[in-house]
Amino acid sequence: MRKLPSRKNTPVTLSPIRRIALIALGALSLTHCASNPVSDGKDSVLMSEQQELQLGAQARQDLLREYAALTAPALQAYVNAIGQKLAQHSERPDLRWTFTVLDSPDVNAFALPGGSIYLTRGLLAYLNSEAELAGVLGHEIGHVTARHGVRQQSPTTAGPGAVLGSTLVPGMNSPASAGMMQSVAQAWTAGDGREHELESSRLGAQYLAKSGYEPRALIAVIGLLKDQALFAAEQARREGREPHSSHHGTFDTHPRNDARLKQVVDEANPYRVAAPREGRAEYLQKIDGLVFGDSPAQGIVRDNTLLHEQLGFAIRFPPGWRMSNKADRVLARSPQGDAVLELQRGPKGNQPLATLQNGLKLDPGARFDNGTLSGFPAAFAAGTQQGKPVVVASVVFNDTQYLIAGMTRDKPVYDRERTVLRSAINSFHAITPAERRAAQPGVLKTISAKPGMTMASLAKSSVLGRDAESQLRLLNHLYPAGEPKPGQRLKIVQ
């Protein structure tokens, strides 16, 4: 959860993803078939280019209100320069292309209509060359040039569905487990799914080749994402839960050994140069020092404890629960997926009881009380929301209210988790000096592999925890069992 601007007690507004959807519906009500620049014909494009540009501009404004661009001018300029070079070889070189790195640990990339391309610093960490970066950008440019976001059907707000809805109404009304970024990525690439992905890969491969890169870098990127999926599945198996993929959902349409993907990528061979640029050394230099995982602006998670040095508090979530540190909230889900905890920043002021009474939409019979939490003024609510048991606290800390809510699927689950939920809520406290020292982010560094160096030896001194060896292999394209060669540049996390 990043440090958000202060909010006053104002009526709840539409969440950005819903605003984007309504804008799209408004535009589509005026649609007519337009020419597709890739197929050069009438291809069920339901929106004029001007409408597409207007839609994309509004979507971009909404997105950047929720997800900050990474504060790294040199890196942003580097990414933008590569993207601009690729876009000039596309079928729509005159679009006002933008390429932006978002300050998010998620592994993601997506495009908005009209030429706005986004990728996360989380994805940058796993790439290993400029050619791979170009592969991601080229693929997303392909989505825009083929107008996938506005072909055949309107965008939808469907994202990964939550078993439980959002409990907390003040300031936000998006589903609890549907991060806006993932929803946007899925919304604008909805449609034919695999066929759109293959078309984007075919186009992207041509842009790479024409720009002097190896087009098969696209296949390498998809391979590293598949490795991450294997790792996530292994983690889920150990923890007894379903695997969760955080990366661009549309890449999931490609199997690991995808013959059709290789075929469409190889269609770019006529444009290949004799000595394609890889740019490995320059790329690793550019990302050296990049924050890995949670950033201080979002708060650092250590052993299921959120340590937010900038806001000055800490809170312990239940051990074994799956945490997700979003830009606007922190979520934790029980291993069974039938209970959630949610933390978000509420309004300014010192009237927590009024905040809960006016903002929560609970069923009749809910109880509201004043009190304290860790010595700070607080209010509490308990009841049900559409029949689901709910317990909520609003605590006043540094003249800002923080809202902490727990919800379960039904009463038997609540009876099972009652103590856990209340313990987590009651753990909210001012950050201690020791916790401040622990709230330091992981940072990517590059080193040169020495003779005899192994991933296991690097993992012993890593801050990445029990999965350090697997994570380091993923970062260096050595998953699941590769070892470094002497002199090889490696990424580690300090």
C-alpha positions as CSV (number, residue, x, y, z in Angstrom):
1,M,0.0,0.0,0.0
2,R,1.6,3.2,-1.1
3,K,1.5,6.6,0.6
4,L,-1.8,7.9,-0.8
5,P,-3.0,11.5,-0.9
6,S,-5.2,12.5,1.9
7,R,-8.9,11.9,1.4
8,K,-11.8,13.8,2.8
9,N,-15.3,12.4,3.6
10,T,-16.7,12.7,0.1
11,P,-19.2,10.4,-1.7
12,V,-17.8,7.2,-3.1
13,T,-16.9,7.5,-6.7
14,L,-16.5,4.9,-9.4
15,S,-13.3,3.0,-9.3
16,P,-10.9,3.7,-12.2
17,I,-11.5,0.3,-13.9
18,R,-15.3,0.9,-13.8
19,R,-14.8,4.5,-15.1
20,I,-12.8,3.1,-18.0
21,A,-15.5,0.6,-18.8
22,L,-18.2,3.3,-18.8
23,I,-16.1,5.5,-21.1
24,A,-15.7,2.5,-23.4
25,L,-19.4,1.8,-23.5
26,G,-20.1,5.4,-24.3
27,A,-17.7,5.3,-27.1
28,L,-19.1,2.1,-28.5
29,S,-22.6,3.5,-28.6
30,L,-21.3,5.7,-31.4
31,T,-19.3,3.0,-33.2
32,H,-18.9,2.1,-36.8
33,C,-16.7,-0.3,-38.7
34,A,-13.2,1.2,-39.2
35,S,-10.2,0.0,-41.1
36,N,-7.7,-2.2,-39.3
37,P,-4.1,-1.0,-40.0
38,V,-2.7,-4.5,-39.8
39,S,-5.2,-6.3,-42.1
40,D,-5.7,-3.2,-44.2
41,G,-9.5,-3.8,-44.5
42,K,-12.8,-3.9,-42.7
43,D,-12.1,-6.1,-39.8
44,S,-14.9,-5.6,-37.2
45,V,-13.2,-2.6,-35.6
46,L,-16.0,-1.1,-33.6
47,M,-14.4,2.3,-32.9
48,S,-12.9,5.1,-35.0
49,E,-9.3,5.9,-34.4
50,Q,-10.3,9.3,-32.8
51,Q,-12.5,7.5,-30.3
52,E,-9.8,5.0,-29.6
53,L,-7.3,7.8,-28.8
54,Q,-9.8,9.5,-26.5
55,L,-10.5,6.3,-24.7
56,G,-6.9,5.5,-24.3
57,A,-6.1,9.0,-23.0
58,Q,-8.8,8.8,-20.3
59,A,-7.7,5.3,-19.3
60,R,-4.1,6.5,-19.0
61,Q,-5.1,9.3,-16.6
62,D,-7.1,6.9,-14.5
63,L,-4.4,4.3,-14.3
64,L,-1.7,6.8,-13.3
65,R,-3.8,8.1,-10.5
66,E,-3.7,4.6,-9.0
67,Y,-0.2,3.4,-10.0
68,A,2.7,5.7,-9.9
69,A,5.3,5.8,-12.6
70,L,8.7,4.6,-11.4
71,T,10.9,7.5,-10.3
72,A,14.0,6.6,-12.4
73,P,14.4,9.1,-15.2
74,A,17.3,7.4,-16.9
75,L,15.6,4.0,-16.9
76,Q,12.4,5.5,-18.1
77,A,14.2,7.2,-20.9
78,Y,16.0,4.0,-21.8
79,V,12.7,2.0,-22.0
80,N,11.0,4.8,-23.9
81,A,13.8,5.0,-26.5
82,I,13.6,1.3,-27.3
83,G,9.8,1.4,-27.5
84,Q,9.9,4.4,-29.8
85,K,12.4,2.7,-32.1
86,L,10.1,-0.4,-32.3
87,A,7.0,1.7,-32.8
88,Q,8.5,3.4,-35.9
89,H,8.6,0.0,-37.6
90,S,4.9,-0.7,-36.8
91,E,1.9,-0.1,-39.0
92,R,0.9,2.9,-36.9
93,P,4.1,5.0,-36.5
94,D,2.3,8.3,-36.2
95,L,0.5,7.4,-33.0
96,R,1.6,9.3,-29.9
97,W,3.3,6.3,-28.3
98,T,4.3,6.3,-24.6
99,F,6.2,3.7,-22.8
100,T,6.1,3.8,-19.0
101,V,7.5,1.7,-16.2
102,L,5.1,1.5,-13.2
103,D,6.4,1.3,-9.7
104,S,4.9,-2.1,-8.9
105,P,6.5,-5.5,-7.9
106,D,3.9,-7.3,-10.1
107,V,5.3,-9.1,-13.2
108,N,3.2,-7.5,-15.9
109,A,3.0,-5.6,-19.2
110,F,0.0,-4.3,-21.1
111,A,-1.2,-1.8,-23.6
112,L,-4.0,0.7,-23.6
113,P,-5.8,1.8,-26.8
114,G,-4.1,4.5,-28.7
115,G,-0.4,3.7,-27.9
116,S,0.2,3.8,-24.1
117,I,2.4,0.8,-23.2
118,Y,3.1,-0.1,-19.6
119,L,5.4,-2.6,-17.9
120,T,6.3,-3.0,-14.2
121,R,9.6,-2.8,-12.5
122,G,8.8,-6.3,-11.3
123,L,8.9,-7.5,-14.9
124,L,12.2,-5.6,-15.6
125,A,13.8,-7.5,-12.8
126,Y,13.3,-10.8,-14.5
127,L,14.4,-9.8,-18.0
128,N,18.1,-10.3,-18.8
129,S,18.8,-8.3,-22.0
130,E,17.7,-5.3,-24.0
131,A,16.4,-7.7,-26.7
132,E,14.1,-9.3,-24.2
133,L,12.8,-5.9,-23.1
134,A,12.3,-5.1,-26.8
135,G,10.4,-8.4,-27.1
136,V,7.9,-7.4,-24.4
137,L,7.4,-3.9,-25.9
138,G,7.1,-5.2,-29.4
139,H,4.4,-7.7,-28.3
140,E,2.4,-4.9,-26.6
141,I,2.9,-2.6,-29.7
142,G,1.4,-5.4,-31.7
143,H,-1.8,-5.4,-29.6
144,V,-2.2,-1.6,-30.3
145,T,-1.4,-1.8,-34.0
146,A,-3.9,-4.7,-34.5
147,R,-6.5,-2.7,-32.4
148,H,-7.2,-5.7,-30.2
149,G,-8.6,-3.5,-27.5
150,V,-11.4,-2.3,-29.7
151,R,-12.1,-5.2,-32.0
152,Q,-15.1,-7.5,-31.9
153,Q,-16.3,-6.7,-28.4
154,S,-16.2,-4.0,-25.8
155,P,-13.7,-4.1,-22.9
156,T,-15.0,-5.7,-19.8
157,T,-14.1,-5.2,-16.1
158,A,-13.8,-8.9,-15.6
159,G,-10.6,-9.7,-13.7
160,P,-9.7,-12.6,-11.4
161,G,-12.9,-13.1,-9.4
162,A,-12.8,-12.8,-5.6
163,V,-14.5,-15.4,-3.4
164,L,-15.3,-12.5,-1.1
165,G,-16.1,-8.9,-2.1
166,S,-14.5,-5.8,-0.7
167,T,-15.7,-5.0,2.8
168,L,-14.4,-1.5,3.0
169,V,-16.5,1.1,1.1
170,P,-14.9,4.5,1.9
171,G,-12.6,5.6,-0.9
172,M,-12.7,2.5,-3.0
173,N,-15.2,0.0,-4.3
174,S,-13.2,-2.4,-6.4
175,P,-13.3,-6.2,-5.8
176,A,-11.0,-7.3,-3.0
177,S,-8.7,-9.5,-5.0
178,A,-8.9,-7.8,-8.4
179,G,-5.9,-5.6,-8.8
180,M,-6.6,-2.8,-11.2
181,M,-3.5,-3.5,-13.2
182,Q,-4.4,-7.1,-13.8
183,S,-8.0,-6.1,-14.7
184,V,-6.8,-3.6,-17.2
185,A,-4.4,-6.0,-18.8
186,Q,-7.1,-8.6,-19.3
187,A,-9.8,-6.0,-20.3
188,W,-7.9,-4.5,-23.2
189,T,-6.7,-7.8,-24.6
190,A,-10.0,-9.6,-24.3
191,G,-11.3,-11.2,-27.5
192,D,-9.9,-14.1,-29.4
193,G,-7.3,-14.8,-26.7
194,R,-4.8,-17.1,-28.2
195,E,-5.3,-15.8,-31.8
196,H,-4.8,-12.2,-30.6
197,E,-1.7,-13.3,-28.7
198,L,-0.2,-15.1,-31.8
199,E,-1.0,-12.1,-33.9
200,S,0.8,-9.7,-31.4
201,S,3.8,-12.0,-31.3
202,R,4.0,-12.2,-35.1
203,L,3.9,-8.4,-35.4
204,G,6.2,-7.9,-32.4
205,A,8.8,-10.3,-33.9
206,Q,8.8,-8.3,-37.1
207,Y,9.3,-5.0,-35.2
208,L,12.2,-6.6,-33.3
209,A,13.9,-7.9,-36.5
210,K,13.4,-4.6,-38.3
211,S,14.9,-2.7,-35.3
212,G,18.0,-5.0,-35.2
213,Y,17.0,-7.4,-32.5
214,E,16.7,-11.2,-32.5
215,P,13.0,-11.9,-32.9
216,R,13.2,-15.1,-30.9
217,A,13.8,-12.9,-27.8
218,L,10.0,-13.0,-27.6
219,I,10.1,-16.7,-27.1
220,A,12.7,-16.3,-24.3
221,V,10.4,-13.9,-22.5
222,I,7.5,-16.3,-22.6
223,G,9.8,-19.1,-21.4
224,L,10.8,-17.1,-18.3
225,L,7.1,-16.4,-17.6
226,K,6.4,-20.1,-17.9
227,D,9.2,-20.8,-15.4
228,Q,7.6,-18.4,-13.0
229,A,4.3,-20.3,-13.4
230,L,6.1,-23.6,-12.6
231,F,7.6,-22.0,-9.5
232,A,4.2,-20.6,-8.4
233,A,2.6,-24.0,-8.8
234,E,5.4,-25.6,-6.7
235,Q,4.9,-23.0,-4.0
236,A,1.1,-23.5,-4.1
237,R,1.5,-27.3,-3.8
238,R,3.7,-26.9,-0.7
239,E,1.2,-24.5,0.9
240,G,-1.8,-26.6,-0.1
241,R,-3.5,-23.9,-2.2
242,E,-4.3,-23.1,-5.8
243,P,-1.5,-21.4,-7.7
244,H,-1.9,-17.7,-8.5
245,S,-0.3,-16.1,-11.5
246,S,0.6,-12.4,-11.2
247,H,1.9,-11.8,-14.7
248,H,0.1,-10.7,-17.8
249,G,-2.7,-13.2,-18.2
250,T,-2.7,-13.1,-22.0
251,F,0.8,-14.7,-22.1
252,D,-0.9,-17.8,-20.4
253,T,-2.4,-18.7,-23.8
254,H,1.1,-19.9,-25.0
255,P,2.1,-23.4,-24.1
256,R,5.7,-24.0,-23.1
257,N,6.6,-25.8,-26.3
258,D,4.4,-23.7,-28.6
259,A,5.0,-24.7,-32.3
260,R,2.6,-22.1,-33.6
261,L,4.4,-19.4,-31.6
262,K,7.7,-20.4,-33.1
263,Q,6.1,-20.5,-36.5
264,V,4.8,-16.9,-36.3
265,V,8.0,-15.6,-34.8
266,D,10.0,-17.2,-37.6
267,E,7.9,-15.3,-40.1
268,A,10.2,-12.3,-39.2
269,N,13.3,-14.1,-40.5
270,P,13.3,-12.2,-43.8
271,Y,13.9,-9.0,-41.8
272,R,16.7,-10.3,-39.5
273,V,20.0,-8.6,-39.5
274,A,23.3,-10.5,-39.6
275,A,24.4,-9.6,-36.1
276,P,21.3,-8.9,-34.0
277,R,21.7,-6.7,-30.9
278,E,21.3,-8.5,-27.5
279,G,22.3,-5.6,-25.2
280,R,22.8,-7.8,-22.1
281,A,25.5,-5.8,-20.4
282,E,23.9,-2.5,-21.0
283,Y,20.5,-3.8,-19.8
284,L,21.9,-5.2,-16.6
285,Q,23.7,-2.0,-15.9
286,K,20.5,0.0,-16.4
287,I,18.6,-2.1,-13.8
288,D,21.4,-2.3,-11.2
289,G,20.0,-0.8,-8.0
290,L,16.4,-1.4,-9.0
291,V,14.1,-2.1,-6.0
292,F,13.0,-5.7,-5.9
293,G,9.7,-6.6,-4.3
294,D,7.8,-4.1,-2.2
295,S,9.0,-0.5,-2.2
296,P,9.1,1.7,0.9
297,A,6.3,3.7,-0.6
298,Q,4.1,0.6,-0.4
299,G,5.5,-0.7,2.8
300,I,7.7,-3.7,3.2
301,V,6.3,-7.2,4.0
302,R,8.5,-9.3,6.3
303,D,7.1,-12.7,7.5
304,N,3.5,-11.5,6.9
305,T,4.1,-8.3,8.8
306,L,3.6,-5.0,6.9
307,L,6.3,-2.5,8.0
308,H,5.4,1.0,6.6
309,E,8.3,3.2,7.6
310,Q,6.9,6.2,5.6
311,L,3.5,6.1,7.3
312,G,4.9,5.0,10.6
313,F,2.9,1.9,11.5
314,A,3.2,-1.9,11.4
315,I,0.6,-4.6,11.4
316,R,0.9,-8.4,11.6
317,F,-1.2,-10.5,9.2
318,P,-1.9,-14.2,10.1
319,P,0.9,-16.6,9.5
320,G,0.4,-18.8,6.4
321,W,-2.1,-16.4,4.8
322,R,-1.4,-15.2,1.3
323,M,-0.6,-11.5,1.2
324,S,-0.9,-9.1,-1.6
325,N,0.5,-5.6,-1.2
326,K,-1.5,-3.5,-3.7
327,A,-1.1,0.2,-4.5
328,D,-4.2,1.2,-2.7
329,R,-4.6,-1.6,-0.1
330,V,-3.1,-4.7,1.5
331,L,-4.9,-8.0,1.3
332,A,-4.4,-11.3,3.0
333,R,-6.3,-14.5,2.2
334,S,-6.6,-17.6,4.3
335,P,-5.0,-20.8,2.9
336,Q,-8.5,-22.2,2.2
337,G,-9.5,-18.9,0.4
338,D,-12.6,-18.5,2.6
339,A,-11.5,-15.6,4.7
340,V,-9.8,-12.3,3.9
341,L,-8.2,-9.4,5.8
342,E,-8.0,-6.0,4.2
343,L,-6.2,-2.8,5.2
344,Q,-6.6,0.6,3.4
345,R,-6.1,4.2,4.2
346,G,-9.3,6.0,5.1
347,P,-10.3,9.7,5.5
348,K,-8.5,12.3,7.5
349,G,-9.9,13.3,10.9
350,N,-10.6,11.8,14.3
351,Q,-14.2,10.5,14.0
352,P,-13.7,6.8,13.3
353,L,-17.2,5.8,14.6
354,A,-18.9,8.2,12.1
355,T,-16.7,6.8,9.3
356,L,-17.8,3.2,10.0
357,Q,-21.5,4.1,10.6
358,N,-21.7,6.3,7.4
359,G,-19.5,4.3,5.1
360,L,-20.0,0.6,5.8
361,K,-22.9,-1.1,4.2
362,L,-23.7,-3.8,6.7
363,D,-26.9,-5.8,7.2
364,P,-29.4,-4.7,9.9
365,G,-28.3,-5.6,13.4
366,A,-24.6,-4.6,13.1
367,R,-22.9,-3.4,16.3
368,F,-20.8,-0.2,16.4
369,D,-18.5,0.8,19.4
370,N,-15.9,3.4,20.3
371,G,-12.6,2.3,21.9
372,T,-8.9,2.3,21.4
373,L,-6.4,0.2,19.5
374,S,-2.8,0.1,20.7
375,G,-3.5,3.3,22.6
376,F,-4.9,5.1,19.5
377,P,-8.6,6.3,19.2
378,A,-10.6,3.7,17.3
379,A,-14.0,2.4,16.5
380,F,-15.2,-1.1,15.8
381,A,-18.0,-2.7,13.8
382,A,-19.2,-6.3,13.7
383,G,-22.1,-7.8,11.7
384,T,-22.7,-9.3,8.3
385,Q,-22.5,-8.0,4.8
386,Q,-24.9,-9.8,2.4
387,G,-24.9,-12.6,5.0
388,K,-21.1,-12.9,5.3
389,P,-19.6,-12.2,8.8
390,V,-17.6,-9.0,9.0
391,V,-15.5,-7.4,11.7
392,V,-14.0,-3.9,11.0
393,A,-11.9,-1.4,12.9
394,S,-11.0,2.3,12.1
395,V,-8.0,3.5,14.0
396,V,-6.8,7.1,14.1
397,F,-3.1,7.4,13.6
398,N,-1.2,10.6,12.8
399,D,-4.6,12.3,12.0
400,T,-5.5,9.7,9.4
401,Q,-7.9,6.8,9.8
402,Y,-6.8,3.3,8.8
403,L,-9.5,0.8,8.0
404,I,-8.9,-2.8,8.8
405,A,-11.6,-5.4,7.9
406,G,-12.0,-9.1,8.1
407,M,-14.6,-11.1,6.2
408,T,-15.4,-14.8,6.0
409,R,-17.5,-16.9,3.7
410,D,-20.0,-18.0,6.4
411,K,-20.4,-18.3,10.1
412,P,-18.6,-21.6,10.6
413,V,-15.5,-20.1,8.9
414,Y,-15.9,-17.0,11.1
415,D,-16.0,-19.2,14.2
416,R,-12.8,-20.9,13.0
417,E,-11.0,-17.7,12.2
418,R,-12.5,-15.3,14.8
419,T,-9.4,-15.2,17.0
420,V,-7.0,-14.9,14.1
421,L,-8.9,-12.0,12.6
422,R,-9.2,-10.0,15.8
423,S,-5.5,-10.7,16.6
424,A,-4.5,-9.3,13.3
425,I,-6.6,-6.2,13.7
426,N,-5.3,-5.6,17.2
427,S,-1.7,-5.9,16.1
428,F,-1.8,-2.5,14.4
429,H,0.9,-0.4,16.2
430,A,3.4,2.4,15.7
431,I,6.5,1.0,14.0
432,T,9.4,0.3,16.4
433,P,13.1,1.2,15.9
434,A,13.9,-2.5,15.2
435,E,11.1,-2.7,12.6
436,R,12.3,0.5,10.9
437,R,15.7,-1.2,10.4
438,A,14.0,-4.2,9.0
439,A,11.9,-2.1,6.6
440,Q,14.6,-1.8,4.0
441,P,13.7,-2.9,0.5
442,G,15.5,-5.5,-1.5
443,V,17.7,-4.1,-4.2
444,L,19.0,-5.7,-7.4
445,K,22.8,-5.8,-7.8
446,T,24.9,-7.4,-10.5
447,I,28.0,-9.4,-9.8
448,S,30.4,-11.5,-11.8
449,A,30.3,-15.3,-11.1
450,K,33.5,-16.7,-9.6
451,P,34.8,-20.2,-10.3
452,G,32.9,-22.6,-8.0
453,M,30.1,-20.2,-7.3
454,T,26.7,-21.9,-7.2
455,M,23.1,-20.7,-6.8
456,A,22.9,-22.5,-3.5
457,S,25.9,-20.6,-2.1
458,L,24.4,-17.3,-3.3
459,A,21.1,-18.2,-1.7
460,K,22.6,-18.7,1.7
461,S,23.5,-15.0,2.0
462,S,20.3,-13.7,0.2
463,V,17.5,-11.7,1.8
464,L,15.0,-13.6,-0.3
465,G,14.1,-16.1,2.4
466,R,13.4,-19.8,2.0
467,D,12.8,-19.7,-1.7
468,A,16.0,-17.7,-2.4
469,E,17.6,-20.3,-4.6
470,S,14.6,-20.7,-6.8
471,Q,14.1,-16.9,-7.0
472,L,17.7,-16.3,-7.9
473,R,17.5,-19.0,-10.7
474,L,14.4,-17.3,-12.0
475,L,16.1,-13.9,-12.0
476,N,19.0,-15.3,-14.0
477,H,17.2,-17.6,-16.5
478,L,18.7,-20.6,-14.6
479,Y,15.4,-22.2,-13.4
480,P,15.0,-24.9,-12.3
481,A,18.5,-26.4,-12.0
482,G,21.0,-24.3,-14.0
483,E,24.3,-23.1,-12.5
484,P,26.3,-20.0,-13.4
485,K,29.5,-20.1,-15.5
486,P,32.6,-18.3,-14.3
487,G,32.6,-14.7,-15.4
488,Q,28.8,-14.6,-16.1
489,R,27.0,-11.5,-14.9
490,L,24.4,-12.4,-12.3
491,K,21.6,-10.6,-10.6
492,I,21.3,-10.9,-6.8
493,V,19.1,-9.2,-4.3
494,Q,20.7,-7.4,-1.3
